[in-house]
Amino acid sequence: MRSFGKARRSLHPLADTVVWAVPIHAQPGVEQLPPPLTGAYVQVFCRGDDATMAAWAAMQAIEHMGYSIPQVPTTVNQMRAADYERFVADHWPDLADELPSQAEFYQAMAENRAIFGPFGGYVAPIS
C-alpha cells in the first residue's frame, strides 16, 4: 500500500557509489595533443577502492589514450555517483550538453570505465 503524498523518486542502484574526481596533467606521449597544445589538464572520474587506486585508474585511462603524465596526482576528490550531473553544472555549465549525461555516467561507472571532463589545453614556450 502506498502512502499519500509525493511519490519518492527511486535512486539509481549506483547513486550512492563512491566515485573519484582526479585532476590530471597530461602531456604528449605516444600520441600528440592537438597542435599547438603542449599540455592539458583534465578531471578524470573513475571508481576505485580508495584514493590511491582511483589515481592509478585515472592515470591508466590517460596513458591508454597515448598521453604521458609528468607527475602523479596529489589531489583526489571523492563524491557520490549521483552528484556527477551537479558537478558538471557547477564547473562546466556551458559544456553540459557536450559531456556524458548522468545515465551515461552511471553506465560507465557500472563498467568501471573512466569519464573525462573537458581538456583544458595550454601552449608553453619551448626553452
C-alpha positions in Angstrom: 0.0 0.0 0.0 1.3 3.5 -1.0 1.1 6.3 1.5 -0.4 9.6 0.3 1.8 12.5 -0.7 4.6 12.8 -3.2 6.0 9.6 -4.6 9.6 9.1 -3.7 11.9 9.1 -6.7 13.8 5.9 -6.9 17.5 6.3 -7.0 19.8 4.6 -9.5 21.4 1.5 -7.9 24.8 3.2 -8.2 23.6 6.6 -6.8 25.4 6.2 -3.5 28.5 4.6 -5.1 31.7 6.4 -4.2 33.4 7.7 -7.3 36.6 9.8 -7.6 37.4 13.0 -9.5 41.1 13.0 -10.2 42.7 16.1 -11.7 45.4 15.0 -14.2 48.1 16.9 -16.0 48.6 15.3 -19.4 51.4 15.9 -21.9 52.2 14.3 -25.3 53.3 10.7 -25.1 52.9 8.2 -27.9 50.1 10.5 -29.1 50.5 14.2 -29.6 48.0 16.7 -28.3 46.2 18.8 -31.0 48.6 21.5 -32.2 49.7 23.9 -30.9 49.0 22.4 -27.4 51.9 21.2 -25.3 49.9 20.1 -22.3 46.4 19.8 -20.8 44.6 19.5 -17.5 41.6 17.2 -17.2 39.3 15.9 -14.5 39.0 12.1 -14.7 36.1 10.4 -13.0 36.5 6.8 -12.0 35.9 4.2 -9.4 38.4 2.8 -7.1 38.6 1.1 -3.7 40.5 4.1 -2.3 42.2 7.4 -3.4 45.4 5.6 -4.5 43.5 3.1 -6.7 41.4 5.9 -8.2 44.5 7.9 -9.0 46.1 4.8 -10.6 42.9 4.2 -12.7 42.8 7.8 -13.9 46.4 7.7 -14.9 45.9 4.4 -16.7 42.9 5.9 -18.6 45.1 8.9 -19.8 48.0 6.7 -20.7 45.7 4.4 -22.6 44.9 7.5 -24.8 48.6 7.7 -25.6 49.4 10.7 -23.4 52.1 10.9 -20.6 51.6 12.1 -17.1 54.5 14.2 -15.8 53.6 13.8 -12.1 51.4 11.6 -10.0 48.2 13.4 -9.0 48.4 14.6 -5.4 44.7 15.5 -5.1 41.9 13.1 -5.4 38.3 14.1 -4.7 35.6 11.7 -3.5 31.9 12.1 -4.5 28.7 10.2 -4.9 27.9 8.9 -8.4 24.6 10.7 -8.2 26.4 14.1 -7.9 28.0 13.9 -11.3 25.4 16.0 -13.1 25.6 18.7 -10.4 29.4 18.7 -10.6 29.2 19.3 -14.4 26.5 22.0 -13.9 28.7 23.8 -11.3 32.0 23.5 -13.1 31.2 23.5 -16.8 27.7 24.7 -17.3 28.3 25.8 -21.0 29.6 22.3 -21.8 27.0 20.2 -20.1 25.4 19.2 -23.5 28.9 18.0 -24.7 29.7 15.8 -21.7 28.1 12.5 -20.8 24.7 12.6 -19.2 24.0 11.2 -15.7 22.7 8.0 -17.3 25.8 7.6 -19.4 28.0 8.3 -16.3 26.2 5.6 -14.4 26.8 3.2 -17.3 30.5 4.0 -17.5 30.9 3.6 -13.7 29.0 0.2 -13.8 31.5 -0.9 -16.4 34.5 0.6 -14.5 35.3 2.9 -17.3 36.7 6.4 -16.8 34.8 9.6 -17.8 36.7 12.7 -18.8 35.8 16.3 -18.2 36.8 18.9 -20.7 40.5 19.0 -21.5 42.0 22.5 -20.7 45.0 22.8 -23.0 47.9 25.2 -22.9 50.8 26.2 -25.0 54.2 26.5 -23.3 57.1 28.3 -24.9 59.9 26.0 -26.0 63.0 26.7 -24.0 
